[in-house]
Amino acid sequence: MNRRKLIQAAVIAGILVIVATLMLRRTPQQIPMSGRLDFSPSPPSGANATPALSVSSVSVQKPGGPYESHDPRWEQWNEMSKRDPSFQWKMPIEFYGKVVDEKEQPIEGAKFDIVGTDASPTGNFYRTLISDANGMVSLNGLRGKQFGVLVSKDGYYTPQNNRRSFEYAAFFNPDYYEPDANNPVVFHLRKKGNAQPLICRRELRGFLPDGHPSYIDLVTGQKSRGPTETGDLEITIFRSPAAVKPFDWSVKLAAVGPGSGIVESTDQLMLEAPDQGYQQSIEYNQSANDPNWQMETATRFYIRSRNGQVYASVEATIMPEYQQSAAIDWQYCVNDTGSRNLESSDVQPAPAP
């Protein structure tokens, strides 16, 4: 299975996880429907009235942020919870979305699959919205607590970050959403192009964390401990004895040979290698004294090698300690024709290294 199909499968799995999670949060419908909880400050009742609290005059509880006890919404929240324990599942649902392509152009006919939690007997609601000529959708007239949405369309790739959740009750939740018709939530799809028969692999590969380099031939998958004429990627992992955590560790990734380079990427799909911005190597270092110490790192990068005859996209999780050694869990796709196109069609079978 190539990386694009794995991404699509991960997205579908993600929306199923959202469905399962939301179903676990359902509350039975035994209390009459309440109105929307108004968290906005009340206006003054007269000319001499005390000004209402504003966002700028109080410590505001930010969604997903640290607890701010002075936010007046906490008092309202506690009061509503006492009056109606299930009020969270009865909030008015209002949503505005927009879908665009990689050139920020609106996409008509994209599908927004929505599943949410409410106070109905099943505890869930489902809707499918279709974007108009401006790429816009809207949803209202429902009540519930939250929902998850997945945006897709035939002929387009769906990035993983197109799976989103929106919370309507818990203002402290990281997914808390305040609808604004003039500021729709923007989703991105990427149009499928001229796919190529790439060489793609996914594997967990071991390395010695001794500070000495290993060399990977991305076309054949072969690994060696000495430079070769066909090596593309140099990997050097070092860590101090890992009997006690935390420990010092470092990783160096370097492009091999003339005309070679490596460049990190934040692109989720990685369909085309860049034509510039390459450097010889990238490094990751972790000190045992770092209060935010991590025992692994995840990265995405492109490789150019063999004077521009080979381009590859790599997604990797680097583990400096793995079963008394070190390992990299990675997947990569290689185009060995000199093209920067890394959009795979039917994947060329990769010979065993």
Secondary structure by P-SEA (a helix, b strand, c coil): ccaaaaaaaaaaaaaaaaaaaaaaaccccccccccccccccccccccccccccccccccccccccccccccaaaaaaaaaaaaccccccccbbbbbbbbbccccccccbbbbbbbbbccccccbbbbbbbbccccbbbbcccccccbbbbbbbccccccccccccccccccccccbbbbbccccbbbbbbbbcccccccccccbbbbbcccbbbbbccccccccccccccccbbbbbbbcccccccccbbbbbbbbccccbbbbbcccccccccccccccbbbbbbbcccccccccccccbbbbcccccccbbbbbbbbcccccbbbbbcccccccccccccccccccccccc
